[in-house]
Amino acid sequence: METARTLTRLDGSPLRVLVVDDEVNLAELIAMALRYEGWHVEIAHTGAKAVSTAKTQRPDAVVLDMMLPDFDGLEVLRRMRATAPDVPVVFLTARDAVEDRIAGLTAGGDDYVTKPFSLEEVVARLRGLLRRAGAQQAATSSVLTVGDLTLDEDSHEVRRGDEEITLTATEFELLRFLMRNPRRVLSKAQILDRVWNYDFGGQANVVELYISYLRKKVDAGRIPMIHTMRGAGYVLKPAG
């Protein structure tokens, strides 16, 4: 798992990634995974919106679905490359669409991922392309801090105030996800996909179980930081 040392632009600002997919839920999940890496993400659900967003936002990389409702990914790539000839593009293609993958790479796409895919795979492919494109590795701290709660991604030490908290590997990943998204409500589906790496499918009880474990260790005897937003998910925010 990567630490908080993320790839950045040369000026130190976050990388800008454009996610293009007409499946709204899938686009949001990809965006969440990329934001988790510290990148700025824009979403487009049509080819026309993708082209206009690319012109105004000047993304550092694009995740581009081959099949879109207005025109296909190849046409999107052609139009984007007219104004941004070097922007790295990762195509999303159907598992059996070999001709799509060949066409995408022939047209100038840099890589492809076949559906269904893991979010980790998309992130890894983008990281590889962005490193080759010259993005910098930012030497930022590996310590996440929210209120009086700290988590060191390198040493795996967790503290609330002066007290050290011992977590299992899964509890650590869950807390890290919450702390990387402070004050943001995270749904059970998003937590499952990021922490357990599989799609939401009746497994919400495992999230509830591990949230209860975390509460006993992080919030016990203290002002709570982990809150349930009924019908929406969970949010971590500073106490008080």
Solvent accessible surface area in square Angstrom, and as a share of the most:
residue,aa,sasa,rsa
1,M,126,0.56
2,E,69,0.31
3,T,32,0.19
4,A,17,0.13
5,R,90,0.33
6,T,19,0.11
7,L,2,0.01
8,T,12,0.07
9,R,70,0.26
10,L,136,0.68
11,D,116,0.60
12,G,48,0.47
13,S,39,0.25
14,P,71,0.45
15,L,4,0.02
16,R,61,0.22
17,V,1,0.01
18,L,1,0.01
19,V,0,0.00
20,V,0,0.00
21,D,0,0.00
22,D,59,0.31
23,E,92,0.41
24,V,81,0.47
25,N,121,0.62
26,L,35,0.17
27,A,0,0.00
28,E,75,0.34
29,L,41,0.20
30,I,1,0.00
31,A,0,0.00
32,M,15,0.06
33,A,2,0.01
34,L,0,0.00
35,R,79,0.29
36,Y,8,0.03
37,E,6,0.03
38,G,40,0.39
39,W,7,0.03
40,H,72,0.32
41,V,9,0.05
42,E,52,0.23
43,I,37,0.19
44,A,1,0.00
45,H,60,0.27
46,T,48,0.28
47,G,0,0.00
48,A,57,0.45
49,K,110,0.47
50,A,0,0.00
51,V,15,0.09
52,S,54,0.35
53,T,12,0.07
54,A,6,0.05
55,K,112,0.47
56,T,105,0.61
57,Q,56,0.25
58,R,128,0.47
59,P,15,0.09
60,D,34,0.17
61,A,0,0.00
62,V,0,0.00
63,V,0,0.00
64,L,0,0.00
65,D,7,0.04
66,M,6,0.03
67,M,132,0.59
68,L,18,0.09
69,P,89,0.56
70,D,70,0.36
71,F,43,0.18
72,D,59,0.31
73,G,0,0.00
74,L,52,0.26
75,E,40,0.18
76,V,0,0.00
77,L,2,0.01
78,R,154,0.56
79,R,97,0.36
80,M,3,0.01
81,R,50,0.18
82,A,85,0.66
83,T,58,0.34
84,A,21,0.16
85,P,88,0.56
86,D,126,0.65
87,V,12,0.07
88,P,12,0.08
89,V,0,0.00
90,V,0,0.00
91,F,2,0.01
92,L,0,0.00
93,T,1,0.01
94,A,50,0.38
95,R,152,0.55
96,D,120,0.62
97,A,11,0.08
98,V,78,0.45
99,E,116,0.52
100,D,32,0.17
101,R,38,0.14
102,I,106,0.54
103,A,36,0.28
104,G,1,0.01
105,L,77,0.39
106,T,113,0.66
107,A,56,0.44
108,G,28,0.27
109,G,9,0.08
110,D,64,0.33
111,D,29,0.15
112,Y,68,0.26
113,V,1,0.01
114,T,35,0.20
115,K,42,0.18
116,P,107,0.67
117,F,36,0.15
118,S,52,0.33
119,L,20,0.10
120,E,57,0.26
121,E,59,0.26
122,V,1,0.01
123,V,7,0.04
124,A,60,0.47
125,R,80,0.29
126,L,0,0.00
127,R,6,0.02
128,G,21,0.20
129,L,11,0.06
130,L,3,0.02
131,R,110,0.40
132,R,178,0.65
133,A,64,0.50
134,G,43,0.42
135,A,22,0.17
136,Q,83,0.37
137,Q,93,0.41
138,A,19,0.15
139,A,102,0.79
140,T,68,0.40
141,S,76,0.49
142,S,10,0.07
143,V,65,0.38
144,L,26,0.13
145,T,86,0.50
146,V,9,0.05
147,G,44,0.42
148,D,71,0.37
149,L,0,0.00
150,T,45,0.26
151,L,0,0.00
152,D,33,0.17
153,E,7,0.03
154,D,75,0.39
155,S,61,0.40
156,H,101,0.45
157,E,89,0.40
158,V,2,0.01
159,R,94,0.34
160,R,9,0.03
161,G,43,0.41
162,D,143,0.74
163,E,100,0.45
164,E,95,0.43
165,I,13,0.06
166,T,112,0.65
167,L,31,0.16
168,T,73,0.42
169,A,81,0.63
170,T,41,0.24
171,E,6,0.03
172,F,5,0.02
173,E,38,0.17
174,L,0,0.00
175,L,0,0.00
176,R,5,0.02
177,F,1,0.00
178,L,1,0.00
179,M,6,0.03
180,R,44,0.16
181,N,8,0.04
182,P,61,0.38
183,R,164,0.60
184,R,97,0.36
185,V,61,0.35
186,L,0,0.00
187,S,35,0.22
188,K,57,0.24
189,A,32,0.25
190,Q,39,0.17
191,I,0,0.00
192,L,0,0.00
193,D,12,0.06
194,R,13,0.05
195,V,22,0.13
196,W,47,0.17
197,N,87,0.45
198,Y,90,0.34
199,D,107,0.56
200,F,109,0.46
201,G,52,0.50
202,G,66,0.63
203,Q,81,0.36
204,A,21,0.16
205,N,101,0.52
206,V,29,0.17
207,V,0,0.00
208,E,82,0.37
209,L,85,0.42
210,Y,48,0.18
211,I,1,0.01
212,S,40,0.26
213,Y,76,0.29
214,L,0,0.00
215,R,75,0.27
216,K,143,0.61
217,K,73,0.31
218,V,0,0.00
219,D,14,0.07
220,A,59,0.46
221,G,92,0.89
222,R,64,0.23
223,I,105,0.53
224,P,70,0.44
225,M,0,0.00
226,I,3,0.02
227,H,57,0.26
228,T,70,0.41
229,M,79,0.35
230,R,227,0.83
231,G,89,0.86
232,A,52,0.40
233,G,6,0.06
234,Y,11,0.04
235,V,6,0.03
236,L,0,0.00
237,K,74,0.31
238,P,39,0.25
239,A,36,0.28
240,G,104,1.00
